[in-house]
Amino acid sequence: MWRPPKRTSLLRSGLISGRATIPFVNDLIEPNLLHRIQQHAREWRVIVDKAFETESSVIAFGTRDETVSRDKHDVVLKVVKQPGDEWHSGEVLTAFNGSGFVRVYEHAPGAVLLQRLRPGNSLVDLSLNGRDEEATDILADVIQQTSSNESSMSSVELATSERESPEPRATIQHCPTVNDWAKSFDRYVVTGDEQIPMDLVMAGQRVYLDLCASQRRLILLHGDLQQYNVLFDSDRGWLAIDPKGVFGEIEYEIGAALRNPGEQPELFLSRSTTERRLRQFTSRLNLNYERTLAWGFAQAVLSAIWAVEDGFTIDATNPALRLAAIMRPMLRPD
């Protein structure tokens, strides 16, 4: 679910002084988080120029000293506030080995040092300016790159409805499967919450679990590959950032793009737009149309559940619920 970032400038506040060691200002940032930023900046030889805070992390821009060559290059230090979806994003990025992704230089649990992308504008700008078809094609190209890296793949054939553990989990210890994410449906049901119509929850859960049981090939997916998470670099082109990391079939990857850009949901809340996007993705990536559609519907319901789990109040105007209502009649009858 898209949320506007809280961009509190730490540089203007005096927290960042342009040095690897960051002065302590306890009324601006939680002490343990500040300590982690200082620690990683020192360990990774980062000279910070500016930084800002989002809801989930602190993003610091700067340069890195290379002790051997004495060269400097632009980097981004991202320190995640609390364990969650992006806590092991550096490990996930390393597994993709740069295929369609921003380069990672260093990583540790809750922190990652990245290549700085310039100019770094996001793909959402195209969608917001009347170029959504072009944005969809670009996103399909990025998905093709990120899914074609054989070192990150697991060609697991599911002979039964019980999933087998994908081989990359031997080296990527912290990635769930899409089946693991299905537990949110059960958690929501037992809470007795009534913000999401229960018939929609049950329909979404049924479709989601059916898809999980019938997956044919699991690969390592980004998990939230949508317009806000694709940035432009003048040297390398369009690149993905901020992976969650999840194992599933490639059709799953399309769902996040179908329910974005979140800041202007009217752009995607029409059946014609959804059908056009589905045709583009499935044609460019040679995907199963019905499965991609079904994943999109089930994920829209799941996205609404996650919003409730995150403490948000939602109603029938919620974009994810509205998209689910649009997509539900499009599903093939059982």
N, C-alpha and C positions, 0 to 999 in steps of 0.2 A: 504494500500500500504506500503510495507517495505521500510524503509529508514535507511541507516547506522547511528547509533547514534553518536552524537558529544560528545565524552567522555572527557570533560575538567576536569582534576583532580583539585578539590577545596582544597584538603588537601595539595598537593604539592605547590599550589599557596599561602597558608597561610590563606585561608578563614576559614578552619575548624581547630580548635586548640585542639580537643579532649574533649571539654567541651560542656555542654548544651547551653551555651550562645556563639554565634558565632561572632567573631570580624567583624566589618564592613570594607569592602574593596570595594569602589564604582566603581573601574575600572574593577572589575571581575564579578559583578552580579548586576542586577537592584535592587535599594534600597528597593522597596516595597516587592519584592520576598525575599530578604534577611531578612527583618523584619518578614515575615510569617514563614520562616524556624526557626528563633530564637524563635518566639512565640510558635510554636508547639513543638519544642525541650524542652522548659521549661515546658510547660503544661503537656507534656507526659513523663517527666523525662528521656529524652534520652541523653546519653553521646555519642557524635559522634566521631567515629574513622577515618572514611574516607568518601568521597563523590565524586560524579561526576555529570556532567551536560549533559543532552540529549537535543534534539530539543524541547521537550515538558515539561521537568520537571527537578528537582534536586533530585537525589537519594542519601540518606545518610545512611551509615551502622554504627551501634553502638550497645550499650547495654542499657537496661532499668532497672532502680532501682525499686525494689518492696519494698515499705515502710514497709509493714507488715512482710513479710518473710525475707527481706534483701537479697533476691536472686537477681541475674542479669540474664537476658537472651538476646540473640542476636535478634536484630530487624532491620527493614528497614523503614526509614522515607522517604516517597515520597511526594514531594510538586509540584503540577502541576502549570505551569507558568500562564496559562490563561484559562478561562472557555471554555469548549469544551467537547469532547467525554468522557474524563476520570475525569471530575470535580467531579462527584458524585460516583466514583468507590468504595469508602469505603462503601457507602450505599448499592450498588449492592452486594458487597462481603458479607456484613452482611446478606442480604436476602438469599444468598445461604447457609449460616450457615455451611461453611466449607466443603460442599460436593464436593470433587474434586478440591477445591480451596485452595490457601494459606490462612492461618488464619489472620483475621484482629483484632487488639487489640483496636485501636481507629480510629476515622475518623471524618472529618469535611469537608465542601465544599472546594475542591481543595487540600486536604491533607489526607494522610492515614498512619497509623502505622501498619506494617505487621510483621508476622513471617519471620525470615530470613531462607531461604532454603539453605541447604548445601548438596552437592557442588554447586547446583544451575545451572548446565549446562542445556542448552535448548534442546528441542527435535529436533531442526533443525540439530544438530550435527549428528544425525543418518542419516537423509536424505542426508546430504552432504557427507557422507562416505559410500554410497552404500547400505544403510539399510532402504530405503524409505518404503518398505512393512511393516517392523517392526514398523517404526515410525507411519504409518497410523493406524495400529492395536492399538498402545498405545493411539493415539489421539482419536480413537473411544471409547476406554475404559474411557478416561477422559470425553468425551461428555456424555457417558452413566451415569457417576456419577453426573455430573453437571445438567443433565436433570431429574434425578430421585428423587430430593429433593422435596417432596410434599409441603413443606412450601413455596417454591418459584414458584409453579406452578399455572396456571390459566386454568382450564378445561372449557374454554368458547366454547360453541357450536355456530357456526355462522349460524343462520337460514336464513339470507339474505346476500346480498353482502355487507351490511353496517356492519362494525366491531363494536362489543360492547367493552366497556372499561373493561380490565381484572381486576379482583378483587385485585391483589397485588398492583395496582396503588394507592390504599388507603394508603398504607404504603411506597411505593416507588414512590415518587412524581415526579421524574425527568427523568424517563425512557420513551423514545419514543416507538412507534411500528414500525415494518418494513414498514408499510404503510406511516408513517411520513417521513421515509427516501426516499420514492419515489419522494418527491418534488424536489429532485436534478435534475431529468430528465427535468421537466418543466423549472427549473431555467436555465439549460444549453441551452435549445432550444431558449429561449428568448434572450440570450446573443448574438446569431448570430455567436458564435465561430465555427470554421470549423476544429479544430484539430481532432475531432472524426467524422467519416462518419455519416451523418445524418440518413441514412437508418439503420445503426447499433444502433444508439441511439433510434430510433423509435421502432425497433424490441425489444431491451432490455426493453424499457418502457412498451410495450404491454405485453410481457411475465411477467414482474414483477407485473404489476397491475392485470393481470389475476390470478396470484398466490396469491396475497394479498386478492382478493375477494373470493377465494375458500378455504382459510385456514380452517381447521377443529378444531384445538385446539391451543390456544396460551399459551406459557410458557415463563418464563423469560430466555432469552438466554445471553450468554457471548457477542456475537456480533462481535468478532474478534478472534475466537478460532482457532488459527493456530500454526504452529510449533514453532515460536519464543515466543509464550505466554504460553508455557508449560515447566516447569522446574522440575528438579529431586531433591528430598529431600531424604536423606538416611534413615530417619525415616518413612516418609509418602508416598514415591514413587513419581509418576509424578503428578504435580499439576498445575492448571491454574492460571494465573496472569492477571492483567490489563484488567478487563472487561469493555466494553462500556455500556452494559445493554440495551437490546431491547426486546420487546415482539413480538414473532412470532412463527410459527410452527418449530419443530425441524429440518425439512429438510433444513431450511434456514441456520442453523449453519454450514453446511458443506462447504459453498461457499468459505470462507476465506482460508481453508486448500488446496483447489484445485488450488489456485493461489500463492502458496508459496512452497519452500523458494525463496523469491524475489531476494536474492543476486546471485542466480544461476538458472535463469528461465528455462534454457534448461532442467533441471531435470523434469519439469512438462509440458513443451510445446510439447507434443506429444499426439495424440489421444489414443494410447495404454495405456499410463500412466494414463490419465484422466479416461478412461474406467475402468482400474484396480482399481484405487482409489475409484471410484464410487461403484464398486461391493463390495469392502471391507467395505466401510461405510454403504451402504444400507443393506448388509447381516448381519453385526455385530449389527446394531442398529434397524433392522427391519423397514427400511424406504421405502417410495415410490421412486423407482428409477427414474421415469420420472420427478417427482416434484423436486427431489434433483438435477438432471441434469439441469432442467430449471432454478432453483434458481442460480445454479453456473454460467450459461451463463449470466443471467440478472445482477448478482452481479459483474461479470467481467466488463461489460459495465459501471455499476455504479461506480466501483473503478476507472476507467479511468476518469469519470466525476469528482469525488472527487479530483483526482490529478490536474485537471485543476482548480478547485475551490481553491485549495491550492497554486496556482500560478506556477505550474510546466508546462513546455512546453513538449508536447508529440507528437509522430508521430506513424506511422504504426509499429515501432519496440517496442512500449510499450508492456510489457509482458501481461498486462490485456487485451489489445486489441487483441493481438495474441491468447490468450486463448479463448476469445470470438469468434474469427474467427474459431478456431478449434471446439468449442462446438456447434456452430450454426447449422452445418449440422447434428449433432447428435440428434437435437430436433425432436420430433414427429410432422409431418406436421399437420397444423390446419385442 
